[in-house]
Amino acid sequence: MATLFFDLDGTLIDSAVGITRCVAHALERLGEPVPPEAELRRWIGPALRDSFGPLLQDAERTEQAVLHYRERFETHGWREHEVYEGIGDTVAALAQAGHRLAIVTAKNEPHARRIIDHLPFGHHFQDVIGATLDGRLSHKPELIGEALRRFDLPADGISMIGDRRMDIEGARHHGMQGVGVLWGFGGEAELRAAGAHRLVRDPRELRELFAA
């Protein structure tokens, strides 16, 4: 059986509302203009500091923005998502087939764990690996490395499943298979350019891909 690492935002849940509202909240608290919705959606996937940093051009204000983001996420943002149709049944089927499942996400780990704990299929994941609050672990290569360390596994035979280039690039960094999903925020062109080994258009295709 395989070990499968799943991204969270854009792969299991459509979290656009929660993330974009929290980004807007952070910028408003700092007195900064809020970009249009289409631009805010590009913040879904990268580490927060990678997005706030170039915009604010100041390390202290970047940290303030991250704290303001978390402030709203703690109270509202973590609940502002929708589960993608069919993904719950797919996760359950993969677990029942004997595959080992884990979450590897750039969302900070406490927030990711809260979301997974409240998903009806969250118990199928053996661990949740997320970013550290201090940013020490925040990029996909580091996060996948931490997941491999926790499971004490080599990268051979493991697949990373996600919707953005960061997921695929992180998988390639470790010599793993990167599976791109097309129902999230990245899109086919981005995932192909990142070097995805496979693309799937519907969650049910994951069951077929990893059939015993």
N, C-alpha and C positions, 0 to 999 in steps of 0.2 A: 504494500500500500504506500501511497505517496504522502509527503508532508507538503501542505499548501499554506502559503502565507497570503492573507487577504489584506488589501488596503481597506480603509473604512469609508471616507468621504468620496462619493462618486462611484463606489463599487458595491457597498452594501446599502448605503443610505444616500438620498438626495438631501444634502445639508446646506444647499445654497442659501436658503432664507436665514438660517441661524448664523452662518459664517458672515454673510454680507452685512447683516444687521449689526453684528458685533464689531466688524471693521468700521462701519459708519459711526457707531457709538464711540469707539476709541478716537477716531479723527475729530468728531464733534467735541469731545472732552478736551482735546488739545487745541481747539479753535482752528482746525484745518478744514479746507473745503473737502467735501465728500465726492469722490469720482462717480461717474454714471454707473448704473447697475451692471452694464456689460463689462466695464473695466473691473468692477469689484469681483465679478465671477472668476477673474484670472487669479484671485488670491486663494482660490480653493485648490489645495494640493501642496504648494510650497510652505516651508517653515515661516512662521509669522515674522520673525526678524528679517528674513530674506525679502519680505514684501514691504514692511514698514521702513526698514533701513534706507533703501534708495530714495524713498519718498521724503522722509523726514531729514535725512542727511545729518543726523545728530544721535550719538549713541544713547545719551540720557533720555531724550524724547522717545527714541525707539523703545526703550525699556518701559517708559511710562505708557506708551501705546499698547504694548503687550499686556500690561497690568490692567488697563481699562478694558481691553478686549476680554480678558478672563473674567473681569468683574461682571460683565453682562452675560457671558457664557454660563457662569455659575448659576445665575438666577433664571435665565430664559433660553439662552442659545442652545444648550445641550438637548432641549426638547424639540427644537424647531427643525425637524427633519421628517422625511417620509421614507419608508422602506421601499426599495425597488420591487416591482411586481415579480414574483417568481424566485427572488433570491433566497427567501427563507426556506422554501421547499428544497432548493438546490443545496444549500448548506446542510440541511438535515440529511438529505440523500447521500451527500459526500461523507458525512460523519458515519452514517449507518453502513456505508460501504467499507469502513475501516480506515479512511484517510485521517491523518492527524492535521488539525486545522488551528491556525493562530492568526491573530490580527497584528499587522505591522503598519503603523500609521505615524505621520508627522504631527498629528494632534497630540497634545500633551497627555501623558499616560493616565493621570487621574480622570480627566474628562472622557477619554476613550473608554476607560473601564466603566464609568457611570453609564455611558450610552449602551455598551455591550450588555451590561447587567440588566438593562431594561428592555432589550430586544427579546422577542419570544423565542428566538433561535440562538441567543447569545451563549447558552450553556454548552453549545457544541464546540466552542473555541477553548483550547487548552490553555492559552495564555494571551495576554494583550501586551504588546510591546509598543510603547509610544515615546514621544519626546520627553526629555527631562525638563523640569521647570526652568532651570538655569540655562538651557540651550546647549548644554554639553553634548547631548545626543539630540539631533534635530533633523538630520538629512537621511535619506533612504539608505545609502550605503552603510552608514553607521548603525541605523536602526535594524537593518537586516543582519548586520554583524552581531548585534546584541541578541537578536532572536536565535541565531545559530549558536551563540555562546550559552544561552539559557537552556536550549534543547540538547546541547552537546552533540551537534550534528555537523557533518561536512555539508557543503553546498550541493554536492552531487545529488541529483534526483529530486531536488526541491524546486517548486515553482512559486513565483511571486505573481499575484493576480491584482491588477489595478487599472485605473483609468487615465493616469497621467504619465508623462514622459519620465518623471522622477521615479515611478515604480519600476519602469522598464530599465532605466539607466542603473538603478540600484541593483536589480537582478543581474544585469550584465557585468556589473562591477565584481560580483561574486561568482561569475560563471554559471549562474542559474538560468532556468527558462523563465522568460517574462511573458505573461499572458495578458494582453490588453483587452479591456472590456469597452464596448462602444456605447453603453447607455449612460456613461458618466460625463465628465467635463473636458476630457482631453480631445477626443475625436480621432478619426482614422489617420489623418495625415500626421498628427503629432506622434501617435503611437508607432506608426510605420517608420517615421524618421528616427525615433528613439531605438529602433531595432527589435520590436516585439517579435517573439518567435511565433505566436499565434494571436489571432484576433477573434473574439466571439461577440456576436450581436445580441444574444439572448442568454439569460442565466442558465437555461436548460442545456445550452451547448457545453457548459462546464461539466455537467454530469456525463455527457458523451465523451468529452475529451479525457476525463479521468476515470472512465469505466474500467473496472478490474479486468 
